[in-house]
Amino acid sequence: MKRIAVMTSGGDSAGMNAAVRAVVRGACAQGLEVLGIREGFMGLVHEHFFPMDANSVGGILHRGGTELRTFRYPDFAKPECRQPLREAFLAQGIDGLVVIGGDGSFRGAHCIDTEWNVPTVGIPATIDNDIEGTDFSIGFDTALNIAVDCVDKIRDTATSHGRIFCIEVMGRASGMLAITTGLCCGAEEVLIPEHPFDINEICTRIDAGYDRGKKHAILIIAEGAASASEIATGMRLILDREIRVAVLGHIQRGGEPTAFDRILASRLGIAAVQQLLGGKRDVMVGLIGGEIFATPLVKESPSVRVILGEYVKLQQILH
């Protein structure tokens, strides 16, 4: 193996730059040439390849987003769209590829490995933390800390005015970001797509909390469960209280990565290079129980995380 390439794909997450840095410097330390691919799979379409070395990734460890940039390109899922790109990609002399992203990115990476016969390794990076094969994906910890900081500030206003706040967080179809935010902030209710909820029961519990002397109520709502506006509208029909809505949105994706995400990205970046050098392919590297493991890029039957159920029980006890 003489030359590898690295790309970031899908939604950006803090720590992607740290992962790119680790891949490039880890490869250079082993005498490999490195090509960067700008704008993810769209970069394959326009042949946005460029050489990288240890100096080209200097000063990016602490930066949010991705210096390689990213672009959603769902057409890559179509065989007729992939095939015309194959020759241009192979002409670059790439012996291995590292793809940093989430589920959709890994499916594209799997196609490159199996159809183009280019050994490919994935690094999980998404604030949703919904990737099977790792306890944490790059960017989740940063997004969680941002969400917690925002909710803590909103709570000050909620307490001052005795208000109910419906706060919507990101997470796509996963409730991990919502439930962990709720636990960290002591939210009264957390609504996630993995568990059903009843608006009448929620209102009953909130009223009971006010009767016990609570000064506010915070509801954390995963975007995949419902919109905060919908929940607030339903609650206003039942409760005679002031209810406000806050949607945190894309603020959760930006900002400097936390120390945890920088270390995780660095470990996974080096591990990805080691997997390629060791002859492994069509795998992703992940953190499981504090150790780095390699698992298939695409899982046949993803399972609901056990830890999510544990967090739900904790929240129900501690609210």
C-alpha positions as CSV (number, residue, x, y, z in Angstrom):
1,M,0.0,0.0,0.0
2,K,1.5,3.3,-1.2
3,R,-1.3,5.9,-1.4
4,I,-4.5,6.4,0.6
5,A,-7.3,9.0,0.4
6,V,-9.4,10.5,3.1
7,M,-12.8,12.3,2.9
8,T,-15.5,13.6,5.1
9,S,-19.1,13.1,4.2
10,G,-22.7,13.7,5.4
11,G,-23.5,16.1,8.1
12,D,-20.6,17.9,9.7
13,S,-19.6,17.3,13.3
14,A,-17.0,18.7,15.6
15,G,-13.9,16.6,15.6
16,M,-13.9,15.7,11.9
17,N,-10.8,17.8,11.5
18,A,-9.1,16.0,14.3
19,A,-9.8,12.7,12.6
20,V,-8.5,14.0,9.2
21,R,-5.3,15.2,11.0
22,A,-4.8,11.8,12.6
23,V,-5.3,9.9,9.4
24,V,-2.9,12.1,7.4
25,R,-0.2,12.2,10.0
26,G,-0.6,8.5,10.9
27,A,-0.3,7.6,7.2
28,C,2.7,9.9,6.6
29,A,4.4,8.4,9.6
30,Q,4.2,5.0,7.8
31,G,5.6,6.4,4.6
32,L,2.3,6.6,2.8
33,E,1.2,9.2,0.3
34,V,-2.2,10.9,1.1
35,L,-4.8,12.4,-1.1
36,G,-7.6,14.5,0.3
37,I,-11.0,14.5,-1.3
38,R,-13.0,17.8,-1.0
39,E,-16.8,17.8,-0.6
40,G,-17.4,14.2,0.1
41,F,-18.9,12.0,-2.6
42,M,-19.6,15.1,-4.7
43,G,-15.9,15.5,-4.8
44,L,-15.6,12.2,-6.5
45,V,-17.9,13.5,-9.3
46,H,-15.8,16.6,-9.9
47,E,-12.4,14.8,-9.1
48,H,-11.6,17.2,-6.3
49,F,-8.4,15.3,-5.3
50,F,-5.4,17.0,-3.8
51,P,-2.1,15.9,-2.1
52,M,-1.9,16.2,1.7
53,D,1.0,16.0,4.1
54,A,1.7,16.5,7.8
55,N,2.0,20.2,7.3
56,S,-1.4,20.5,5.5
57,V,-3.3,19.5,8.6
58,G,-1.5,21.8,11.0
59,G,-3.7,24.1,13.1
60,I,-7.0,22.2,12.4
61,L,-7.2,20.0,15.5
62,H,-9.4,22.6,17.4
63,R,-11.6,23.7,14.6
64,G,-15.2,22.7,14.2
65,G,-16.7,21.6,10.9
66,T,-14.5,20.0,8.3
67,E,-11.7,21.6,6.4
68,L,-12.2,19.0,3.6
69,R,-15.9,20.2,3.5
70,T,-18.8,17.9,3.0
71,F,-21.7,17.6,0.6
72,R,-24.8,15.4,0.7
73,Y,-24.9,13.4,-2.6
74,P,-27.7,10.8,-2.4
75,D,-27.3,9.9,-6.1
76,F,-24.1,8.0,-5.2
77,A,-26.5,5.3,-3.9
78,K,-27.6,4.6,-7.5
79,P,-25.3,2.1,-9.4
80,E,-25.8,4.0,-12.6
81,C,-24.3,7.1,-11.0
82,R,-21.4,5.3,-9.4
83,Q,-20.1,3.5,-12.4
84,P,-19.0,6.5,-14.5
85,L,-16.9,7.7,-11.5
86,R,-14.9,4.4,-11.1
87,E,-12.2,5.0,-13.7
88,A,-11.4,8.5,-12.6
89,F,-11.1,7.3,-9.0
90,L,-8.9,4.3,-9.9
91,A,-6.7,6.6,-12.1
92,Q,-5.6,8.3,-8.9
93,G,-3.7,5.2,-7.8
94,I,-5.5,5.0,-4.5
95,D,-4.8,1.8,-2.6
96,G,-7.0,2.5,0.4
97,L,-9.8,5.0,1.4
98,V,-10.9,6.4,4.8
99,V,-14.4,7.8,4.9
100,I,-15.4,9.9,7.9
101,G,-19.1,10.2,8.4
102,G,-22.3,8.4,9.3
103,D,-24.6,5.6,8.1
104,G,-25.2,7.0,4.6
105,S,-21.5,7.7,4.1
106,F,-20.7,4.1,5.2
107,R,-23.1,2.7,2.6
108,G,-21.3,4.6,-0.1
109,A,-17.9,3.5,1.3
110,H,-19.1,-0.1,1.2
111,C,-19.9,0.3,-2.5
112,I,-16.5,1.6,-3.2
113,D,-14.9,-1.3,-1.4
114,T,-17.0,-4.1,-2.9
115,E,-17.6,-2.7,-6.4
116,W,-14.4,-0.8,-7.1
117,N,-12.2,-3.2,-5.1
118,V,-10.6,-0.3,-3.1
119,P,-10.0,-1.3,0.6
120,T,-12.1,1.1,2.6
121,V,-12.4,1.9,6.4
122,G,-15.0,4.1,8.0
123,I,-14.7,6.5,11.0
124,P,-18.0,7.2,12.7
125,A,-18.7,11.0,12.9
126,T,-22.2,12.3,13.6
127,I,-23.8,14.2,16.4
128,D,-26.7,11.7,16.4
129,N,-24.5,9.0,17.9
130,D,-26.6,6.4,16.1
131,I,-23.8,4.3,14.6
132,E,-23.8,0.6,15.5
133,G,-20.3,-0.6,16.4
134,T,-19.2,2.3,18.6
135,D,-20.3,3.7,22.0
136,F,-19.6,7.2,20.8
137,S,-19.4,8.8,17.4
138,I,-17.2,11.9,16.8
139,G,-19.1,15.1,17.5
140,F,-21.7,13.7,19.8
141,D,-19.9,14.8,23.0
142,T,-19.5,18.3,21.6
143,A,-23.1,18.6,20.5
144,L,-24.2,17.3,23.9
145,N,-22.2,19.9,25.8
146,I,-23.6,22.7,23.5
147,A,-27.1,21.5,24.1
148,V,-26.6,21.3,27.9
149,D,-25.2,24.8,27.9
150,C,-28.2,26.1,26.0
151,V,-30.8,24.4,28.2
152,D,-29.1,25.6,31.4
153,K,-29.4,29.1,30.1
154,I,-33.0,28.6,29.1
155,R,-33.8,27.2,32.6
156,D,-32.8,30.5,34.2
157,T,-35.5,32.2,32.3
158,A,-38.0,29.4,32.8
159,T,-37.5,29.6,36.6
160,S,-37.7,33.4,36.7
161,H,-41.1,33.4,34.9
162,G,-42.5,30.0,36.0
163,R,-42.7,28.9,32.4
164,I,-42.8,25.6,30.6
165,F,-40.2,25.3,27.8
166,C,-40.4,22.8,25.0
167,I,-36.8,22.5,23.7
168,E,-36.1,20.6,20.5
169,V,-32.7,19.0,19.9
170,M,-31.3,17.3,16.9
171,G,-30.6,13.6,16.5
172,R,-32.4,12.5,13.4
173,A,-34.2,9.2,14.2
174,S,-32.2,8.7,17.3
175,G,-33.0,9.8,20.8
176,M,-29.5,9.6,22.2
177,L,-28.8,13.3,22.1
178,A,-32.2,14.2,23.6
179,I,-32.1,11.7,26.5
180,T,-28.5,12.5,27.5
181,T,-29.3,16.2,27.4
182,G,-32.3,15.6,29.5
183,L,-30.3,13.6,32.1
184,C,-27.6,16.3,32.2
185,C,-30.1,19.1,32.7
186,G,-32.6,17.5,35.0
187,A,-35.4,17.8,32.4
188,E,-39.0,17.0,33.6
189,E,-39.8,15.1,30.4
190,V,-37.8,13.8,27.5
191,L,-39.6,12.7,24.3
192,I,-37.7,10.4,22.0
193,P,-38.7,8.4,18.9
194,E,-37.8,5.0,20.5
195,H,-40.5,5.3,23.2
196,P,-44.2,6.2,22.8
197,F,-45.6,9.1,24.8
198,D,-49.0,10.5,25.7
199,I,-49.5,14.3,25.8
200,N,-52.2,14.0,28.5
201,E,-49.9,12.0,30.8
202,I,-47.1,14.5,30.3
203,C,-49.4,17.4,31.2
204,T,-50.6,15.5,34.3
205,R,-47.1,14.9,35.5
206,I,-46.1,18.6,34.9
207,D,-49.1,19.9,36.8
208,A,-48.2,17.5,39.7
209,G,-44.7,19.0,39.6
210,Y,-45.9,22.5,40.0
211,D,-48.2,21.4,42.8
212,R,-45.1,20.0,44.6
213,G,-43.4,23.4,44.3
214,K,-41.5,23.2,41.0
215,K,-40.9,26.7,39.5
216,H,-40.6,25.6,35.9
217,A,-40.8,22.6,33.5
218,I,-38.3,21.7,30.9
219,L,-39.2,19.3,28.1
220,I,-36.4,18.0,25.8
221,I,-37.9,16.8,22.5
222,A,-35.9,14.8,19.9
223,E,-36.6,16.0,16.4
224,G,-37.4,12.5,15.4
225,A,-40.1,12.2,18.0
226,A,-42.1,15.4,17.2
227,S,-41.6,19.1,16.7
228,A,-41.4,21.3,19.8
229,S,-44.1,23.5,18.3
230,E,-46.5,20.6,17.9
231,I,-46.0,19.5,21.5
232,A,-46.4,23.0,22.8
233,T,-49.6,23.5,20.8
234,G,-51.1,20.2,22.2
235,M,-50.1,21.2,25.8
236,R,-51.7,24.6,25.5
237,L,-55.0,22.9,24.9
238,I,-54.7,21.1,28.2
239,L,-52.7,23.3,30.5
240,D,-53.4,26.9,31.6
241,R,-49.8,27.8,31.8
242,E,-47.3,29.9,29.8
243,I,-45.5,27.6,27.3
244,R,-42.6,28.6,25.2
245,V,-40.6,26.9,22.4
246,A,-36.9,26.8,21.7
247,V,-35.4,24.9,18.7
248,L,-31.6,24.6,19.1
249,G,-31.0,23.5,15.6
250,H,-27.7,23.6,13.8
251,I,-25.9,25.4,16.7
252,Q,-25.4,21.9,18.0
253,R,-23.1,21.0,15.1
254,G,-20.7,23.8,15.3
255,G,-18.0,25.0,17.7
256,E,-14.7,23.7,18.8
257,P,-14.7,20.0,19.6
258,T,-14.4,19.0,23.3
259,A,-11.3,17.3,24.6
260,F,-13.2,13.9,24.5
261,D,-14.0,14.3,20.8
262,R,-10.4,15.4,19.9
263,I,-9.0,12.3,21.6
264,L,-11.6,10.0,20.2
265,A,-11.0,11.4,16.7
266,S,-7.3,11.0,17.1
267,R,-7.5,7.4,18.2
268,L,-10.0,6.4,15.5
269,G,-7.9,8.2,12.8
270,I,-4.8,6.3,13.7
271,A,-6.8,3.0,14.0
272,A,-8.2,3.5,10.5
273,V,-4.8,3.7,9.0
274,Q,-3.6,0.7,10.9
275,Q,-6.6,-1.3,9.6
276,L,-5.7,-0.5,6.0
277,L,-2.0,-1.4,6.6
278,G,-3.1,-4.6,8.3
279,G,-5.1,-5.7,5.2
280,K,-8.5,-5.1,6.7
281,R,-11.2,-3.7,4.5
282,D,-15.0,-2.9,4.5
283,V,-14.9,-2.1,8.2
284,M,-15.4,0.8,10.5
285,V,-13.4,1.5,13.6
286,G,-15.2,2.3,16.8
287,L,-14.9,2.7,20.6
288,I,-16.4,-0.1,22.6
289,G,-15.9,-0.2,26.4
290,G,-12.9,2.1,26.0
291,E,-11.1,-0.1,23.4
292,I,-10.9,0.3,19.7
293,F,-12.6,-2.4,17.6
294,A,-13.3,-3.0,13.9
295,T,-16.8,-4.0,12.8
296,P,-18.4,-4.4,9.4
297,L,-19.1,-1.1,7.6
298,V,-22.7,-2.0,7.0
299,K,-24.6,-3.9,9.6
300,E,-27.3,-6.3,8.4
301,S,-29.6,-5.8,11.4
302,P,-28.8,-2.8,13.6
303,S,-30.1,-3.2,17.1
304,V,-31.7,-0.6,19.4
305,R,-29.0,0.3,22.0
306,V,-29.5,-1.2,25.4
307,I,-28.0,1.9,27.0
308,L,-30.8,4.0,25.6
309,G,-33.3,2.1,27.7
310,E,-31.1,2.5,30.8
311,Y,-31.0,6.2,30.3
312,V,-34.8,6.4,29.9
313,K,-35.2,4.6,33.2
314,L,-32.7,7.0,34.9
315,Q,-34.6,10.0,33.6
316,Q,-37.9,8.7,34.8
317,I,-36.5,8.2,38.3
318,L,-34.5,11.5,38.5
319,H,-37.0,14.0,36.9
